[in-house]
Amino acid sequence: MSVTEVETRSGTGTAVSAVRAEGLVKTFGAHRAVDRIDLDVRPGEVFGVLGPNGAGKTTTMRMLATLLRIDSGRAEIFGVDVAANPHVVRQLVGVTGQYASVDENLTASENLWLFGRLQGIRSAQAKRIAADLLGRFGLEQAAGKPIAQFSGGMRRRLDLAASLITKPPLIFLDEPTTGLDPRTRGQMWDTIRDLVTDGCTVLLTTQYLDEADQLADRVAVIDHGRKVAEGTPDELKTTVGDSALQVVLAEPGDVERAVSIVRGVLGVEPVLSPEQGRLTAPLGRADLAADVLIALRTAGVPVASVSVDKPSLDEVFLALTGHEAGENDGEDR
């Protein structure tokens, strides 16, 4: 199957998923990094894959991008089988990894020109594309500078620009804002939104819950190689109640008593944070927080601080996995 045939199929009005994966499995020796994951990404959306380091996010993305062999299960990109037609899939996707793939000894313009030439674009056209992308990503003033002089944020923007040289309809972004300062992260978020406005579909892996909340139309939560939940951010938040109560105890040694009291008042199991003396519990009604505080005071359990907010993805992740998003050890395979 050719790219032209894929484009023709996509233009017929038939509902073809940008990404469809069923039962994906990947093992490394005795370790099952990806354990029967299903995904269905719709054209034109930002789909977030959320999980801590070691959850299997990067491995899943690399299988979908033909960079790793699929051990079991199957995957399609715009209806093209990943295992059977990897050469076609590679023409449909752009990939930006966790670390910049640019050459530090070349300038920004030279890097983009080289990427274009490697993908079969004629030299003059590759130069025009490079200049256009540098302008689009606000890097035109740095076009003649060697990459060694670039900041982390500039490198990430250049790496993302390189993945767009052939204007692929699907972009894989693997933790695109890792290591960036808050201002530069915000700039990258705006760039990702612009990609979708221009018609791209984005599959984004992240361990930052606020990033998934800000960008993703839908989110799949992955932990220890398995998908444990999927839905819009709002849908996931409703699974932990209309409100969330967070209590920080004055004495960490009172945790067991506090958990028992919260369980008795609310009828739910509060989630302990790795930060000592802090627990979170869903509230069916915000006014139930007063009942919890009265019960803690009656039992002689002092409280350092308390807050009631709408649930965030942090509470969702804690409720689903029993730990925070950054808690797993090991590299994110």
C-alpha positions as CSV (number, residue, x, y, z in Angstrom):
1,M,0.0,0.0,0.0
2,S,1.3,3.5,-0.9
3,V,0.9,6.8,0.9
4,T,-1.3,8.0,-1.9
5,E,-3.7,5.1,-1.3
6,V,-3.8,5.9,2.4
7,E,-4.7,9.6,1.6
8,T,-7.4,8.5,-0.8
9,R,-8.9,6.2,1.8
10,S,-8.8,9.0,4.4
11,G,-10.6,11.4,2.1
12,T,-13.6,9.1,1.4
13,G,-15.3,10.0,4.7
14,T,-14.8,6.5,6.1
15,A,-13.9,6.7,9.8
16,V,-10.3,5.5,9.9
17,S,-8.4,5.8,13.2
18,A,-5.2,7.7,13.2
19,V,-3.8,5.0,15.5
20,R,-5.5,1.7,16.3
21,A,-3.6,-0.8,18.6
22,E,-5.0,-4.1,19.9
23,G,-3.2,-6.2,22.6
24,L,0.2,-4.7,22.1
25,V,2.9,-6.7,24.0
26,K,6.7,-6.1,24.3
27,T,9.0,-8.0,26.5
28,F,12.7,-7.5,27.3
29,G,13.9,-10.8,28.7
30,A,11.7,-11.7,31.7
31,H,10.3,-8.1,31.9
32,R,7.0,-7.4,30.1
33,A,7.3,-3.7,29.4
34,V,4.0,-3.4,27.5
35,D,1.2,-5.8,28.5
36,R,-1.8,-6.0,26.1
37,I,-2.4,-2.3,25.5
38,D,-5.2,-1.2,23.3
39,L,-5.4,2.3,21.9
40,D,-7.7,4.1,19.5
41,V,-6.6,7.7,18.5
42,R,-9.0,9.7,16.4
43,P,-7.8,12.0,13.5
44,G,-7.3,15.6,14.6
45,E,-7.0,15.1,18.3
46,V,-4.2,15.2,20.9
47,F,-4.2,11.9,22.6
48,G,-2.1,11.7,25.8
49,V,-0.4,8.6,27.2
50,L,0.2,9.3,30.8
51,G,2.3,7.4,33.2
52,P,5.5,7.5,35.4
53,N,9.0,6.6,34.2
54,G,9.1,2.8,33.5
55,A,5.4,2.6,32.7
56,G,5.9,1.5,29.1
57,K,4.9,4.8,27.3
58,T,8.1,5.1,25.2
59,T,8.1,1.4,24.3
60,T,4.5,1.6,23.1
61,M,5.3,4.7,21.0
62,R,8.4,3.1,19.5
63,M,6.4,0.0,18.4
64,L,3.8,2.2,16.8
65,A,6.5,4.2,15.0
66,T,8.1,0.9,13.7
67,L,11.2,1.5,15.8
68,L,10.6,-1.7,17.8
69,R,9.2,-5.0,16.7
70,I,5.8,-5.8,18.1
71,D,6.0,-9.1,20.0
72,S,2.2,-9.7,20.1
73,G,-0.9,-7.9,19.1
74,R,-1.3,-5.6,16.1
75,A,-1.3,-1.9,15.3
76,E,-2.5,0.3,12.4
77,I,-1.7,3.9,11.4
78,F,-4.4,5.3,9.3
79,G,-5.5,1.8,8.4
80,V,-2.0,0.7,7.5
81,D,-0.7,-2.4,9.3
82,V,2.5,-1.4,11.2
83,A,4.2,-4.8,11.0
84,A,3.2,-5.5,7.3
85,N,3.9,-2.1,5.8
86,P,6.5,-0.3,8.0
87,H,7.9,1.6,5.0
88,V,4.4,3.3,4.4
89,V,3.9,3.9,8.2
90,R,7.2,5.8,8.3
91,Q,6.0,8.2,5.7
92,L,2.9,8.9,7.7
93,V,4.5,9.8,11.1
94,G,6.9,12.3,12.5
95,V,8.7,11.3,15.7
96,T,10.2,13.5,18.4
97,G,12.0,11.6,21.1
98,Q,13.0,12.5,24.7
99,Y,16.4,13.7,23.6
100,A,17.2,16.0,20.7
101,S,18.4,14.1,17.6
102,V,20.1,17.1,16.0
103,D,23.8,17.4,15.2
104,E,25.6,19.8,17.5
105,N,28.3,20.5,15.0
106,L,25.9,21.9,12.4
107,T,23.8,25.1,12.4
108,A,20.0,25.0,12.7
109,S,19.6,25.6,9.0
110,E,22.1,22.9,8.2
111,N,20.4,20.4,10.4
112,L,17.0,20.9,8.9
113,W,18.4,20.9,5.3
114,L,20.2,17.6,6.1
115,F,17.0,16.0,7.5
116,G,15.2,17.0,4.3
117,R,17.9,15.6,2.0
118,L,17.9,12.3,4.0
119,Q,14.2,12.0,3.3
120,G,14.7,12.5,-0.5
121,I,13.9,16.2,-0.8
122,R,15.9,18.1,-3.4
123,S,18.4,20.6,-2.0
124,A,16.7,23.8,-3.0
125,Q,13.4,22.7,-1.7
126,A,15.0,21.4,1.6
127,K,16.5,24.9,2.1
128,R,13.1,26.5,1.6
129,I,11.4,24.1,4.0
130,A,14.2,24.7,6.6
131,A,13.7,28.5,6.4
132,D,9.9,28.2,6.7
133,L,10.2,25.9,9.8
134,L,12.7,28.1,11.5
135,G,10.4,31.0,11.1
136,R,7.4,29.0,12.3
137,F,9.2,28.0,15.5
138,G,10.7,31.4,16.2
139,L,14.3,30.3,15.4
140,E,15.1,32.4,12.4
141,Q,17.4,34.6,14.4
142,A,19.4,31.5,15.4
143,A,19.4,29.9,11.9
144,G,23.2,30.3,11.5
145,K,24.2,29.3,15.0
146,P,25.7,25.9,15.9
147,I,23.4,23.8,18.0
148,A,26.0,23.7,20.7
149,Q,25.0,27.3,21.5
150,F,21.2,26.5,21.8
151,S,19.3,26.4,25.0
152,G,17.3,23.2,25.9
153,G,14.1,24.8,24.8
154,M,15.5,25.9,21.4
155,R,16.8,22.3,20.9
156,R,13.4,20.8,21.6
157,R,11.7,23.3,19.2
158,L,14.3,22.4,16.5
159,D,13.8,18.7,17.0
160,L,10.1,19.1,16.6
161,A,10.6,21.2,13.5
162,A,12.7,18.4,12.1
163,S,9.9,15.9,12.5
164,L,7.6,18.1,10.4
165,I,9.8,18.4,7.3
166,T,7.6,16.0,5.3
167,K,4.4,17.4,6.8
168,P,3.2,14.0,8.3
169,P,-0.4,13.7,9.3
170,L,0.6,12.1,12.7
171,I,3.1,13.3,15.1
172,F,4.5,11.2,18.0
173,L,5.8,13.4,20.8
174,D,7.7,11.5,23.5
175,E,7.8,13.7,26.6
176,P,8.5,16.8,24.6
177,T,8.9,19.2,27.6
178,T,11.1,17.1,29.8
179,G,13.7,19.3,31.4
180,L,12.3,22.6,30.2
181,D,11.6,25.6,32.4
182,P,7.9,26.6,32.9
183,R,8.0,29.5,30.3
184,T,9.5,27.3,27.6
185,R,7.1,24.5,28.4
186,G,4.2,26.9,27.8
187,Q,5.7,27.8,24.4
188,M,5.9,24.2,23.5
189,W,2.3,23.7,24.5
190,D,1.3,26.5,22.2
191,T,3.3,24.9,19.4
192,I,1.5,21.6,19.9
193,R,-1.9,23.3,19.8
194,D,-0.9,25.0,16.5
195,L,0.0,21.6,15.0
196,V,-3.5,20.4,15.7
197,T,-5.0,23.6,14.3
198,D,-3.0,22.9,11.1
199,G,-4.6,19.4,10.8
200,C,-2.1,17.2,12.5
201,T,-3.0,14.4,14.9
202,V,-0.7,14.2,18.0
203,L,0.0,11.3,20.2
204,L,1.8,12.6,23.3
205,T,3.5,10.7,26.1
206,T,4.1,12.6,29.4
207,Q,4.6,12.0,33.1
208,Y,3.3,15.6,33.8
209,L,-0.3,15.5,34.8
210,D,-0.8,19.2,34.2
211,E,0.5,18.7,30.6
212,A,-2.0,16.0,29.9
213,D,-4.8,18.2,31.4
214,Q,-3.8,21.2,29.4
215,L,-3.3,19.5,26.0
216,A,-5.0,16.2,25.6
217,D,-8.5,15.7,24.3
218,R,-8.4,12.1,25.7
219,V,-5.9,10.4,28.0
220,A,-4.8,6.8,28.5
221,V,-3.3,6.1,31.9
222,I,-0.6,3.4,31.8
223,D,1.1,1.9,34.8
224,H,3.5,-1.1,34.9
225,G,2.9,-1.8,31.2
226,R,-0.9,-1.9,31.4
227,K,-3.6,0.6,30.5
228,V,-5.6,1.2,33.7
229,A,-8.0,3.9,32.4
230,E,-8.9,6.0,29.4
231,G,-11.2,8.9,28.8
232,T,-11.3,12.7,28.6
233,P,-9.6,14.5,31.5
234,D,-13.0,15.5,32.8
235,E,-14.4,12.0,32.5
236,L,-11.4,10.6,34.5
237,K,-11.8,13.3,37.1
238,T,-15.4,12.4,37.7
239,T,-14.3,8.9,38.7
240,V,-12.9,10.3,42.0
241,G,-16.0,12.4,42.9
242,D,-17.2,16.0,42.4
243,S,-14.6,17.3,44.9
244,A,-11.4,16.0,46.4
245,L,-10.3,16.5,50.0
246,Q,-6.6,16.8,50.8
247,V,-5.5,16.8,54.4
248,V,-1.9,17.3,55.7
249,L,-1.5,16.0,59.2
250,A,0.5,17.9,61.8
251,E,2.0,14.6,63.1
252,P,2.9,12.0,60.4
253,G,2.5,9.3,63.1
254,D,-1.2,9.9,63.1
255,V,-1.6,8.6,59.5
256,E,-3.2,5.3,60.4
257,R,-5.8,6.8,62.7
258,A,-6.6,9.5,60.2
259,V,-7.1,7.0,57.4
260,S,-9.4,5.0,59.6
261,I,-11.4,8.1,60.5
262,V,-11.7,9.3,56.9
263,R,-12.7,5.8,55.8
264,G,-15.4,5.7,58.5
265,V,-16.9,9.2,57.7
266,L,-16.8,9.0,53.9
267,G,-17.0,5.3,53.3
268,V,-14.1,5.4,50.8
269,E,-10.5,4.5,51.0
270,P,-8.2,7.6,51.1
271,V,-5.0,7.5,49.1
272,L,-1.7,8.2,50.9
273,S,0.8,10.3,49.2
274,P,4.5,9.5,49.3
275,E,4.8,12.8,51.1
276,Q,4.4,11.8,54.7
277,G,1.3,12.8,56.5
278,R,-0.8,13.7,53.4
279,L,-3.9,11.9,52.3
280,T,-6.5,12.5,49.6
281,A,-10.1,11.3,49.4
282,P,-12.9,11.9,47.0
283,L,-16.0,13.8,48.2
284,G,-19.5,13.2,46.9
285,R,-20.3,16.6,48.3
286,A,-17.9,19.4,49.3
287,D,-19.6,20.0,52.6
288,L,-18.6,16.5,53.8
289,A,-15.2,17.9,54.4
290,A,-16.5,19.5,57.6
291,D,-17.6,16.1,58.9
292,V,-14.1,14.8,58.4
293,L,-12.5,17.7,60.2
294,I,-14.9,17.4,63.1
295,A,-14.1,13.7,63.4
296,L,-10.4,14.3,63.3
297,R,-10.6,17.0,66.0
298,T,-12.8,14.8,68.2
299,A,-10.2,12.0,67.9
300,G,-7.4,14.4,68.8
301,V,-5.7,14.2,65.4
302,P,-4.2,17.7,64.6
303,V,-4.3,18.9,61.1
304,A,-1.6,21.2,59.5
305,S,-3.7,22.1,56.4
306,V,-6.8,21.2,54.5
307,S,-8.1,22.0,51.1
308,V,-11.2,21.1,49.0
309,D,-10.9,21.4,45.2
310,K,-12.3,19.9,42.1
311,P,-10.4,16.7,41.3
312,S,-7.2,17.0,39.3
313,L,-5.5,14.3,37.3
314,D,-3.1,13.9,40.2
315,E,-6.0,12.6,42.3
316,V,-7.1,10.4,39.4
317,F,-3.7,8.9,39.1
318,L,-3.4,8.3,42.8
319,A,-6.8,6.7,43.0
320,L,-6.0,4.4,40.0
321,T,-2.5,3.3,40.8
322,G,-2.0,4.0,44.5
323,H,1.1,6.2,43.8
324,E,2.0,9.5,42.2
325,A,2.9,9.8,38.5
326,G,6.6,10.2,39.1
327,E,7.0,7.5,41.6
328,N,8.0,4.4,39.5
329,D,11.7,3.7,39.3
330,G,13.7,3.0,36.2
331,E,13.9,4.4,32.7
332,D,10.7,4.7,30.8
333,R,10.9,1.9,28.3
